[in-house]
């Protein structure tokens, strides 16, 4: 009885091996005929028994499966990339373990091709704003070719563009662990015929210069991306509401890049969000001292002073912003608003006065002061219209001021300019 059972088991094993061979042959035949889906179907027929097969059959199975899914991916099924990559990696691992490298060389070549296909497909996805798909493909490209850390960097950038912040954070943290710098050496020379500066590899550049078709060889090194990565990590922590981690990241980033004004600005904005307006003001002032002609910086200093009730400081900041950029509409509007708000604050006091002679005199004085403030606010916007006569925001605010002043002539003039 034991002997019969042994014979049946042997026969069963033979039948399984026979089925594997047939299905694998059918899959390869389908691939040769250009029918990747038929190959996939044939492989599915043997998938359940492949783990118990001989190593050579397992390697063959995953090799054929990788080829099938590669073709399916080329046909437009983006989900097939991951299956192809996983299959080819399995081939290499199996043959490394067995010591027999029948498919490894061709598999590595095919993985290099897939890497190129993934990157090209990711570029298309980015163009279509399909950022998550692009990030996933670029990350797969990096996994296939770990030496090309630039793919991991671009994967993070795609994830950020799609607002997939946790995904991007994972990629950026991985870049940091790798010590990624991102700086590249560029080899340039001027094409004598066209006059254009061209970038190429060093060997080609040197040959062209020697041949006389190019001149003025130049070696350039691009800036390190380390600061950008640290800054983005801090920004993402802030976006995710992990403010303590964001502040820690800014501390590291600023220690490494003390002259980066944008880092100071971003940290200042985080302090503002957290309610620490004094720290915000301190950092904004520091940034402004570093770039005294930066209109955006000056405008933001004006905003925070305005919110804190420091009217004269706000006005000074807005005026400096307008000196740096006379067409800064928001600075013009906010500067005007400081006068309107101050004028409006007098109305409450006017309404509390009685009918006595002294109160009447005080009322008239306050009304005159209010009107003068409104007139100053209006004049700022009239000056703004000289530079930008069609600005709807300026026109609308100016109409409101003249309406509040009771200046009907100017009110109707502005309404006409608004097309009302």
HELIX and SHEET records of a PDB file:
HELIX    1   1 UNK A    2  UNK A   32  1                                  31    
HELIX    2   2 UNK A   36  UNK A   44  1                                   9    
HELIX    3   3 UNK A   47  UNK A   52  5                                   6    
HELIX    4   4 UNK A   55  UNK A   74  1                                  20    
HELIX    5   5 UNK A   80  UNK A   98  1                                  19    
HELIX    6   6 UNK A  104  UNK A  127  1                                  24    
HELIX    7   7 UNK A  131  UNK A  144  1                                  14    
HELIX    8   8 UNK A  149  UNK A  161  1                                  13    
HELIX    9   9 UNK A  165  UNK A  178  1                                  14    
HELIX   10  10 UNK A  202  UNK A  211  1                                  10    
HELIX   11  11 UNK A  226  UNK A  239  1                                  14    
HELIX   12  12 UNK A  243  UNK A  256  1                                  14    
HELIX   13  13 UNK A  261  UNK A  273  1                                  13    
HELIX   14  14 UNK A  277  UNK A  290  1                                  14    
HELIX   15  15 UNK A  295  UNK A  307  1                                  13    
HELIX   16  16 UNK A  311  UNK A  324  1                                  14    
HELIX   17  17 UNK A  329  UNK A  351  1                                  23    
HELIX   18  18 UNK A  357  UNK A  387  1                                  31    
HELIX   19  19 UNK A  392  UNK A  405  1                                  14    
HELIX   20  20 UNK A  408  UNK A  417  1                                  10    
SHEET    1   A 3 UNK A 197  UNK A 200  0                                        
SHEET    2   A 3 UNK A 185  UNK A 191 -1                                        
SHEET    3   A 3 UNK A 214  UNK A 221 -1                                        
END                                                                             
